[in-house]
Amino acid sequence: MIAMTDTLPHQWVKIHAGANPDAPAVTFAGGWISYAELDRRANAHAQTLLDEGVEPGAVVPLVATVTLETIIALVAVPLLGAVPAPYGPHRVDVNGAAAGNAYAIVPTSGSAGYPRGVILTSGNVTAAVEASRHRLGNDFGDRWLLTLPLFHVGGLSVVWRSLTAGGSIELHARFDAVAVARSLKGGSVSMASLVPTMLHRILEVDPGPYDGIKGVLLGGAPASRDLVERGLAAGLPVLQTYGMTETCSQVATVEPGSERQSLGTAGRLLDGFVVSFDESEILLDGPAVSPGYFGEAPRIGPYRTGDLGHMDAEGRLIVTGRSDELILTGGESVRPSAIEAAIETIPLAAHAVVVGVDDEEWGQVVVAVVATEPPCMPDIEAAVAGRLARHEIPKHWIQVDAIPLLANGKPDRAATAALAGRVLRKRADR
């Protein structure tokens, strides 16, 4: 393993192009390019940007599709001392801006209703990449499957980790469960980053067995214990992970080899992170934590995640839910994540999101939106009733073909709550 320094991912491309020019950097449908070719194309693109008037420190918006062209741009823009601001469906307004000490400006997922531009400095990126590699052990011989969006930190981190290590990236321009399962089973990749919905669909189309995979990072949304156990039983080393844009991806990740002992946890903190708790809210600090949001005042003190959790006796982080997702119903506080976990242990329920809908009598009522076949709903309701406290049992159940998702694969809770509200109003009008 090559020792890492403060060298940044785009600089590592040139280093690897000199040391291993023919090594594959990126593979994709129909071909691949070497580190020497990636370096050449990135320099050519940087020259084009320079000719167009891009100056050092300028923020450069990028339409970030999961393509070779996006990876070239992510290498080229920093070559000029400029700052990439990748975006997808939603764009942070950075026109004409200078970004100070930013290495990239990355939009949040939009789960709060709108995206904010997270400033990630060069120090954030190098600290995050080094801590991740120390935990996972990825090296130049690894190929990392990439199907996550490149306008979110999960996808960007795959690029940064792989280019730093001199490994290769296998691009999947869109998530296709059959194609991803084929790559995982065929030995073409050794690492992958997925969200729970993706893993569920992969196991549905091909339950395994899989072998030869070093690690499957699973994050971006809560994963049920049942899903992780199914992945492990199929031969996939599922490494649950916890992180966010503001921490340059990973904060805690299950250590390879300890997957079963760590079930129900996000593993131990990565090097450099310091955690504290304020009435169960997780607070984070360390060299990978962003200094703040673009156009806003800098962060003061630890970053308040809004997530609730605690450490277990073995020093592993357990995330229990969101402080801002509590449902207050009839004077009781209900945590959606606990109900969702109970529902998803039932084989008939593919995925569930629990939301609170305003109600004149109860303040809010608990509503479960479940992706399943219509005939299964009564069985799911009956099975869940014995696993929950009385005030936790959903008052309303809604069957859907698929849960609304954000672009990064997380459940879109705002859209799900709006859907639940519409359904309940229609039922009331009948």
C-alpha positions as CSV (number, residue, x, y, z in Angstrom):
1,M,0.0,0.0,0.0
2,I,1.4,3.4,-1.0
3,A,1.7,5.7,2.0
4,M,-0.7,8.7,1.7
5,T,0.2,12.3,2.3
6,D,-1.7,15.5,2.0
7,T,-1.6,15.0,-1.8
8,L,-5.1,15.5,-3.3
9,P,-7.0,13.1,-5.6
10,H,-6.3,15.1,-8.8
11,Q,-2.6,15.3,-8.0
12,W,-2.5,11.5,-7.4
13,V,-3.8,11.0,-11.0
14,K,-0.5,12.5,-12.3
15,I,1.5,10.5,-9.8
16,H,-0.1,7.2,-10.9
17,A,0.1,8.2,-14.5
18,G,3.9,8.5,-14.1
19,A,4.4,5.4,-12.0
20,N,1.8,3.1,-13.6
21,P,0.7,4.7,-16.8
22,D,-1.1,1.7,-18.2
23,A,-3.0,0.9,-15.1
24,P,-6.8,1.1,-15.5
25,A,-8.3,4.2,-13.9
26,V,-12.0,4.0,-15.1
27,T,-13.9,1.2,-16.7
28,F,-17.3,1.7,-18.3
29,A,-19.7,0.1,-20.7
30,G,-17.7,-0.5,-23.8
31,G,-14.2,0.3,-22.7
32,W,-11.7,1.7,-20.1
33,I,-9.0,4.3,-19.9
34,S,-5.6,4.2,-18.2
35,Y,-4.2,6.7,-15.7
36,A,-2.0,8.1,-18.4
37,E,-5.1,8.8,-20.6
38,L,-7.1,10.2,-17.7
39,D,-4.2,12.6,-16.9
40,R,-4.0,13.6,-20.6
41,R,-7.7,14.2,-20.9
42,A,-7.9,16.1,-17.6
43,N,-5.1,18.4,-18.7
44,A,-6.8,19.1,-22.0
45,H,-10.1,19.9,-20.3
46,A,-8.3,22.2,-17.9
47,Q,-6.8,24.0,-20.8
48,T,-10.2,24.4,-22.4
49,L,-11.5,25.9,-19.1
50,L,-8.6,28.3,-18.9
51,D,-9.2,29.4,-22.5
52,E,-12.8,30.1,-21.5
53,G,-11.7,32.4,-18.7
54,V,-11.9,30.2,-15.6
55,E,-9.6,31.6,-13.0
56,P,-8.1,30.1,-9.8
57,G,-10.6,30.2,-6.9
58,A,-13.6,30.4,-9.2
59,V,-16.5,28.0,-8.6
60,V,-17.3,25.9,-11.6
61,P,-20.8,24.3,-11.7
62,L,-20.8,20.8,-13.1
63,V,-23.7,18.7,-14.3
64,A,-22.7,15.6,-12.5
65,T,-23.8,12.5,-14.4
66,V,-22.2,9.1,-13.6
67,T,-20.0,9.3,-16.6
68,L,-16.3,9.4,-17.6
69,E,-16.8,13.0,-18.6
70,T,-17.8,14.0,-15.0
71,I,-14.7,12.2,-13.6
72,I,-12.5,14.0,-16.0
73,A,-14.0,17.4,-15.0
74,L,-13.6,16.6,-11.3
75,V,-9.8,16.1,-12.0
76,A,-9.5,19.0,-14.4
77,V,-11.1,21.8,-12.4
78,P,-8.8,21.6,-9.4
79,L,-5.8,21.5,-11.8
80,L,-6.6,25.2,-12.3
81,G,-7.0,25.9,-8.7
82,A,-10.7,26.3,-9.3
83,V,-13.5,24.6,-7.3
84,P,-16.0,22.0,-8.7
85,A,-19.6,22.4,-7.7
86,P,-21.3,19.2,-9.0
87,Y,-25.1,19.2,-9.1
88,G,-28.0,17.1,-10.2
89,P,-31.7,17.8,-10.2
90,H,-31.2,20.7,-7.7
91,R,-28.5,23.3,-8.0
92,V,-26.9,25.5,-5.4
93,D,-26.5,29.1,-6.7
94,V,-22.8,29.7,-7.0
95,N,-22.7,31.8,-10.1
96,G,-19.8,34.2,-10.2
97,A,-18.6,33.2,-6.8
98,A,-15.2,32.6,-5.3
99,A,-14.9,29.7,-2.9
100,G,-12.0,30.6,-0.6
101,N,-10.4,27.5,0.8
102,A,-12.9,25.0,-0.7
103,Y,-11.8,21.9,-2.7
104,A,-15.4,21.2,-3.7
105,I,-18.9,22.5,-3.0
106,V,-21.2,19.6,-2.6
107,P,-25.0,19.9,-2.3
108,T,-26.8,18.2,0.6
109,S,-29.4,15.5,-0.4
110,G,-32.3,18.0,-0.1
111,S,-34.0,16.0,2.6
112,A,-34.7,19.2,4.4
113,G,-36.6,20.5,1.4
114,Y,-33.8,22.3,-0.4
115,P,-30.1,21.6,-1.0
116,R,-27.3,23.6,0.8
117,G,-23.8,23.8,-0.6
118,V,-21.4,22.1,1.8
119,I,-17.8,23.5,1.7
120,L,-15.3,20.6,1.7
121,T,-11.7,21.8,2.0
122,S,-8.6,20.1,0.8
123,G,-7.9,19.2,4.4
124,N,-11.4,17.6,4.7
125,V,-10.9,15.5,1.6
126,T,-7.4,14.2,2.4
127,A,-8.4,13.4,6.1
128,A,-11.6,11.6,4.9
129,V,-9.8,9.6,2.2
130,E,-6.9,8.6,4.5
131,A,-9.3,7.6,7.4
132,S,-11.5,5.6,5.0
133,R,-8.5,3.8,3.5
134,H,-7.1,3.0,6.9
135,R,-10.4,1.3,7.8
136,L,-11.1,-0.5,4.5
137,G,-7.6,-1.2,3.2
138,N,-8.5,-0.5,-0.5
139,D,-5.4,-0.4,-2.7
140,F,-4.3,-0.1,-6.4
141,G,-5.5,-3.6,-7.1
142,D,-9.1,-2.8,-6.2
143,R,-11.9,-1.9,-8.5
144,W,-14.8,0.0,-6.9
145,L,-18.2,-0.2,-8.4
146,L,-19.8,3.3,-8.7
147,T,-23.5,3.7,-9.3
148,L,-24.2,6.4,-6.7
149,P,-24.8,10.0,-8.0
150,L,-21.7,12.2,-8.5
151,F,-23.5,15.2,-7.1
152,H,-23.6,13.6,-3.7
153,V,-20.7,12.9,-1.4
154,G,-21.2,9.1,-1.5
155,G,-20.4,9.0,-5.2
156,L,-17.7,11.6,-5.0
157,S,-15.9,9.8,-2.2
158,V,-15.6,6.6,-4.4
159,V,-13.8,8.7,-7.0
160,W,-11.5,10.4,-4.5
161,R,-10.7,7.1,-2.6
162,S,-10.0,5.2,-5.8
163,L,-7.9,7.8,-7.6
164,T,-5.8,8.4,-4.4
165,A,-5.1,4.6,-4.0
166,G,-4.4,4.1,-7.7
167,G,-7.3,1.7,-8.0
168,S,-10.0,1.7,-10.7
169,I,-13.6,2.7,-10.8
170,E,-16.3,0.7,-12.6
171,L,-19.0,3.1,-13.8
172,H,-22.6,2.2,-13.9
173,A,-24.4,5.2,-15.4
174,R,-27.6,4.2,-13.8
175,F,-28.5,1.6,-11.2
176,D,-29.6,-1.6,-12.8
177,A,-29.9,-4.4,-10.2
178,V,-29.2,-7.1,-12.7
179,A,-26.1,-5.4,-14.1
180,V,-24.8,-4.6,-10.6
181,A,-25.4,-8.2,-9.4
182,R,-23.5,-9.5,-12.4
183,S,-20.5,-7.3,-11.6
184,L,-20.6,-8.3,-8.0
185,K,-20.9,-12.0,-8.8
186,G,-18.5,-12.0,-11.8
187,G,-15.4,-10.9,-10.0
188,S,-14.9,-7.7,-11.9
189,V,-15.2,-5.5,-8.8
190,S,-13.9,-5.9,-5.2
191,M,-15.5,-2.9,-3.6
192,A,-19.0,-1.3,-3.9
193,S,-20.9,1.5,-2.2
194,L,-24.7,1.0,-2.0
195,V,-27.8,2.4,-0.3
196,P,-30.2,-0.1,1.3
197,T,-32.8,0.1,-1.5
198,M,-30.1,-1.0,-4.0
199,L,-28.9,-3.9,-1.9
200,H,-32.5,-5.1,-1.5
201,R,-33.1,-5.0,-5.2
202,I,-29.8,-6.8,-5.9
203,L,-30.7,-9.7,-3.6
204,E,-34.2,-9.9,-5.1
205,V,-32.8,-10.4,-8.6
206,D,-29.9,-12.6,-7.5
207,P,-29.8,-14.0,-3.9
208,G,-26.2,-15.3,-4.4
209,P,-24.0,-16.7,-3.4
210,Y,-21.4,-14.0,-4.0
211,D,-17.6,-14.4,-3.4
212,G,-14.4,-12.4,-3.9
213,I,-15.9,-9.1,-2.7
214,K,-13.7,-7.3,-0.1
215,G,-16.4,-4.9,1.1
216,V,-19.8,-3.4,0.4
217,L,-20.3,-0.1,2.1
218,L,-24.0,0.3,3.0
219,G,-25.1,3.7,4.1
220,G,-27.2,6.8,3.1
221,A,-30.2,5.6,5.0
222,P,-31.1,3.2,7.8
223,A,-30.8,-0.5,6.9
224,S,-32.9,-3.1,8.6
225,R,-31.0,-5.9,10.4
226,D,-32.8,-8.4,8.2
227,L,-31.5,-6.8,5.0
228,V,-27.9,-6.8,6.4
229,E,-28.2,-10.5,7.5
230,R,-29.5,-11.4,4.0
231,G,-26.6,-9.7,2.4
232,L,-24.1,-11.5,4.7
233,A,-25.8,-14.8,4.1
234,A,-25.4,-14.3,0.4
235,G,-21.7,-13.9,0.8
236,L,-21.5,-10.1,0.6
237,P,-19.4,-8.5,3.3
238,V,-21.9,-5.7,4.1
239,L,-20.1,-2.9,6.1
240,Q,-22.7,-0.6,7.6
241,T,-21.5,2.9,7.5
242,Y,-22.6,6.3,8.9
243,G,-21.8,9.6,7.4
244,M,-23.0,12.7,5.6
245,T,-22.0,15.4,3.2
246,E,-20.9,17.7,6.1
247,T,-18.3,15.0,7.3
248,C,-17.0,14.3,3.8
249,S,-18.8,10.9,3.9
250,Q,-17.8,8.3,6.4
251,V,-17.8,8.9,10.1
252,A,-18.1,5.4,11.4
253,T,-17.9,2.1,9.5
254,V,-18.0,-1.6,10.5
255,E,-14.5,-3.0,10.4
256,P,-14.0,-5.7,7.8
257,G,-14.2,-9.1,9.3
258,S,-16.5,-8.0,12.2
259,E,-19.7,-7.7,10.2
260,R,-21.8,-10.2,12.3
261,Q,-20.5,-8.9,15.7
262,S,-21.4,-5.4,14.6
263,L,-25.0,-6.0,13.5
264,G,-27.2,-3.1,14.4
265,T,-24.3,-0.6,14.7
266,A,-22.4,1.7,12.3
267,G,-19.1,0.3,13.6
268,R,-16.4,2.3,15.3
269,L,-15.4,5.9,14.5
270,L,-12.8,6.5,11.8
271,D,-9.5,8.0,12.7
272,G,-9.7,11.7,13.6
273,F,-13.4,11.9,14.5
274,V,-14.5,13.1,17.9
275,V,-18.1,12.4,19.0
276,S,-20.1,13.9,21.8
277,F,-23.8,13.8,22.6
278,D,-26.3,16.5,23.6
279,E,-29.5,14.8,24.9
280,S,-28.7,11.9,22.6
281,E,-28.1,14.1,19.5
282,I,-24.8,13.1,17.8
283,L,-22.3,16.0,17.6
284,L,-19.1,15.6,15.5
285,D,-15.8,17.3,15.1
286,G,-12.5,16.5,13.4
287,P,-10.4,17.3,10.3
288,A,-12.9,15.8,7.9
289,V,-15.8,17.9,9.2
290,S,-16.8,20.8,6.9
291,P,-16.3,24.4,8.1
292,G,-19.8,25.2,7.0
293,Y,-22.1,26.0,4.1
294,F,-21.5,28.2,1.0
295,G,-22.8,31.7,1.6
296,E,-23.4,31.1,5.3
297,A,-21.5,31.9,8.5
298,P,-18.7,29.4,9.3
299,R,-19.5,26.6,11.7
300,I,-18.7,27.3,15.4
301,G,-18.2,24.3,17.7
302,P,-19.0,20.7,16.8
303,Y,-21.3,19.9,13.9
304,R,-24.8,19.0,15.1
305,T,-26.0,16.2,13.0
306,G,-29.7,16.1,14.0
307,D,-29.3,12.3,14.4
308,L,-29.9,10.5,17.7
309,G,-27.6,7.8,19.0
310,H,-25.2,6.4,21.5
311,M,-22.1,4.3,21.8
312,D,-22.3,0.6,22.8
313,A,-20.0,-1.1,25.3
314,E,-17.6,-2.0,22.5
315,G,-17.2,1.6,21.3
316,R,-19.4,1.2,18.3
317,L,-21.9,3.9,17.2
318,I,-25.6,3.1,17.2
319,V,-27.8,5.6,15.4
320,T,-31.4,5.4,16.6
321,G,-33.2,8.0,14.5
322,R,-33.6,11.7,13.7
323,S,-34.4,14.3,16.3
324,D,-36.6,16.2,13.8
325,E,-38.6,13.2,12.7
326,L,-40.2,12.4,16.1
327,I,-44.0,12.1,15.8
328,L,-46.0,13.5,18.7
329,T,-49.2,11.7,18.9
330,G,-51.7,11.9,21.8
331,G,-48.9,13.1,24.1
332,E,-46.5,10.3,23.2
333,S,-43.3,10.6,21.3
334,V,-42.9,8.0,18.5
335,R,-39.6,7.4,16.7
336,P,-40.3,6.4,13.0
337,S,-37.1,4.4,12.7
338,A,-38.2,1.9,15.4
339,I,-41.5,1.2,13.6
340,E,-39.8,1.0,10.2
341,A,-37.3,-1.6,11.6
342,A,-40.2,-3.7,13.0
343,I,-42.1,-3.6,9.7
344,E,-39.1,-4.5,7.6
345,T,-38.4,-7.6,9.6
346,I,-41.5,-9.0,8.0
347,P,-40.6,-10.8,4.7
348,L,-43.7,-9.5,2.9
349,A,-42.6,-5.8,3.4
350,A,-40.0,-4.7,1.0
351,H,-39.5,-1.2,2.4
352,A,-41.4,1.1,4.7
353,V,-41.4,4.8,5.7
354,V,-43.3,6.0,8.7
355,V,-44.5,9.6,8.9
356,G,-46.7,11.8,11.1
357,V,-49.7,13.4,9.5
358,D,-51.5,16.3,11.3
359,D,-54.7,15.3,13.0
360,E,-57.2,17.5,15.0
361,E,-57.7,14.9,17.7
362,W,-54.2,13.4,18.1
363,G,-52.0,16.3,17.0
364,Q,-50.4,13.8,14.7
365,V,-51.2,10.3,13.7
366,V,-48.7,7.6,12.8
367,V,-49.0,6.5,9.2
368,A,-47.0,3.6,7.6
369,V,-46.3,3.7,3.9
370,V,-45.2,0.3,2.8
371,A,-43.9,-1.0,-0.5
372,T,-45.5,-4.4,-0.9
373,E,-48.2,-6.3,-2.8
374,P,-51.8,-5.2,-1.9
375,P,-52.9,-8.6,-0.6
376,C,-50.1,-8.6,1.9
377,M,-51.1,-5.5,3.9
378,P,-53.5,-7.2,6.4
379,D,-50.8,-9.8,7.2
380,I,-48.2,-7.1,7.7
381,E,-50.5,-5.1,10.0
382,A,-51.2,-8.2,12.1
383,A,-47.6,-9.2,12.4
384,V,-46.5,-5.7,13.5
385,A,-49.2,-5.2,16.1
386,G,-47.5,-7.7,18.5
387,R,-44.1,-6.0,18.2
388,L,-44.9,-2.4,19.0
389,A,-46.2,-0.4,21.9
390,R,-49.8,0.6,21.5
391,H,-49.0,4.2,20.7
392,E,-46.5,3.1,18.1
393,I,-48.9,1.0,16.0
394,P,-49.7,3.0,12.9
395,K,-53.3,4.2,12.7
396,H,-53.2,4.2,9.0
397,W,-51.5,1.9,6.5
398,I,-50.9,2.8,2.8
399,Q,-49.7,0.4,0.2
400,V,-47.5,1.6,-2.6
401,D,-45.5,0.0,-5.4
402,A,-42.3,1.9,-4.5
403,I,-41.3,4.4,-1.8
404,P,-40.5,7.9,-3.2
405,L,-36.8,8.4,-3.2
406,L,-34.3,11.3,-3.4
407,A,-31.7,11.2,-6.1
408,N,-29.2,9.6,-3.8
409,G,-31.5,6.7,-3.0
410,K,-32.6,7.9,0.4
411,P,-36.3,7.8,1.2
412,D,-37.9,11.2,0.4
413,R,-39.7,11.7,3.6
414,A,-41.3,15.0,2.6
415,A,-42.8,13.4,-0.6
416,T,-43.9,10.4,1.4
417,A,-45.6,12.6,4.0
418,A,-47.3,14.6,1.3
419,L,-48.5,11.3,-0.4
420,A,-49.8,10.1,3.0
421,G,-51.7,13.3,3.5
422,R,-53.4,13.1,0.1
423,V,-54.4,9.5,0.6
424,L,-55.9,10.2,4.0
425,R,-57.9,13.2,2.7
426,K,-59.3,11.0,-0.1
427,R,-60.3,8.4,2.4
428,A,-62.0,11.0,4.6
429,D,-64.0,12.3,1.7
430,R,-65.5,9.0,0.8
